Amino acid sequence: MASLDIDQVRSSFPALKSGYLFGDNAGGSQTLQSVIDRITDYLSNTNVQLGADYLVSVQSTQRVADGAVAAAQLFNAASSDEVAMGPSSTMLFENLARALENEIQAGDELIITGEHEANNGGWKRLAVRRGAIVKVWHATPTDPNNPYSVSLKVEELLPLISNKTRVIAFTACSNILGSVVPVEEIVKAARQHAKEQGVKKLEISVDCVAYGPHRRIDVQKWDIDYCVFAFYKLYGAHHSALYVRSPALKFSLTSLAHHFLQVDDKPYKVQPGGPGYELVYSATAVPAYLLSLTPANDLQASFDAIARHEQTLIKPLITFLTDPKQEAQGVRIVGQSKIDLSRVPTVSFVVVGPKSVKSKDIVAVFDKRGGIGIRYGHFYAYTLVSGLEPKLDAGDGVVRISFVHYNTVEEVEKVVEILEEILA
Ligand SMILES: Cc1ncc(COP(=O)(O)O)c(C=O)c1O
């Protein structure tokens, strides 16, 4: 099993040369030099409108098509004809919900979670427009000693499914809890249960924005209809990709494109207008980088190596936060404390009584010292954070420290040292 060459990894990201400790990677990762180079190259050499017959337009069209192929590779989609690109994940989910409008009837049921609002808001607004019903699959406590150790459980999802269920929308990895959801297992159980209830057509939408930087996405193996990830969290530029399974593209979606355009069964149905061409082209550098991480030249092998390295990053932080001394003074992980592959190095915590400390105040100490970026808040998983019991101030939310594969154990230990001083 190949391991990561961390010096090589770090040299691929120009921002890391400054020595700044990036600890807010779940908010957005740093960008590969190769991505930056392709943006410059596109804008310098092929920045024309697509689809014309002159040479530069032919080159430009090919480059943008290659970007969709790269996204398809990252989804493990059957074809780039199942990929739409857009400015943000939130926008793509909204487009998707709008394109599904004719499919949803009054009384239909849509199941969402309390996780990041991107895969919730569009469905809620669709339900209001169509008179459909929204049900929430809540994360519930796992550890009797910590009420904030919540996670999504399949046994809480199944009773929500009825013969009216039309869509299930959930998140493959929580941007707060850091927990990896067993997507394949959940989809299998949900489809089986829905079939038993008499559901004829169930569509499943998975938010992989927080999952994509850490694990291999596999829309085919998972048997899902819709999926979104963001390149700006996956070492690329600020834009996102949407997977739409081809039968859904054909039979479920109504086109959002101009009425005179022949979109047929193409992803333009959910991609009204052109995406940022230079950004789409820059996406080609992301799978190329990931494949270079191990000699196997295989994305699964690369993500296995990433996951192994990231496990070493989780350990010092969780070990510190769950130390009986920290627990006695009210430190509580929001999410699971188990250090295994069911979580990524996105670690959130709060400090509740007896020595209650605001999340904002902990982050302020880091900000004052400088050189390290971490953050507090609800990170748009507002329903999750505001629903925790005992109640937290959702505005103050949690302290979130999030690492990715380019971080080092030394960096994690530096963060832990500062936390030790704050909580001493
Ligand atoms: C799990 C998750 N989903 C969706 C989003 C939103 O992504 P975007 O900014 O591309 O809309 C985020 C951003 O933090 C996220 O963490």
The ligand as an SDF file (V2000), in Angstrom:
LIG
                    3D

 16 16  0  0  0  0  0  0  0  0999 V2000
  -21.5170   19.6630    2.7780 C   0  0  0  0  0  0  0  0  0  0  0  0
  -21.5960   20.9530    1.9910 C   0  0  0  0  0  0  0  0  0  0  0  0
  -22.5250   21.0720    1.0390 N   0  0  0  0  0  0  0  0  0  0  0  0
  -22.6280   22.1860    0.3040 C   0  0  0  0  0  0  0  0  0  0  0  0
  -21.8070   23.2690    0.5150 C   0  0  0  0  0  0  0  0  0  0  0  0
  -22.0270   24.5140   -0.2950 C   0  0  0  0  0  0  0  0  0  0  0  0
  -21.1990   24.5790   -1.3810 O   0  0  0  0  0  0  0  0  0  0  0  0
  -21.2230   25.8320   -2.3630 P   0  0  0  0  0  0  0  0  0  0  0  0
  -20.5030   26.9320   -1.6790 O   0  0  0  0  0  0  0  0  0  0  0  0
  -20.4870   25.3270   -3.5540 O   0  0  0  0  0  0  0  0  0  0  0  0
  -22.6270   26.1730   -2.6500 O   0  0  0  0  0  0  0  0  0  0  0  0
  -20.8210   23.1960    1.4980 C   0  0  0  0  0  0  0  0  0  0  0  0
  -19.9450   24.3460    1.7570 C   0  0  0  0  0  0  0  0  0  0  0  0
  -19.4050   24.5110    2.8220 O   0  0  0  0  0  0  0  0  0  0  0  0
  -20.7070   22.0040    2.2550 C   0  0  0  0  0  0  0  0  0  0  0  0
  -19.7850   21.8600    3.2140 O   0  0  0  0  0  0  0  0  0  0  0  0
  1  2  1  0
  2  3  1  0
  2 15  2  0
  3  4  2  0
  4  5  1  0
  5  6  1  0
  5 12  2  0
  6  7  1  0
  7  8  1  0
  8  9  2  0
  8 10  1  0
  8 11  1  0
 12 13  1  0
 12 15  1  0
 13 14  2  0
 15 16  1  0
M  END
$$$$
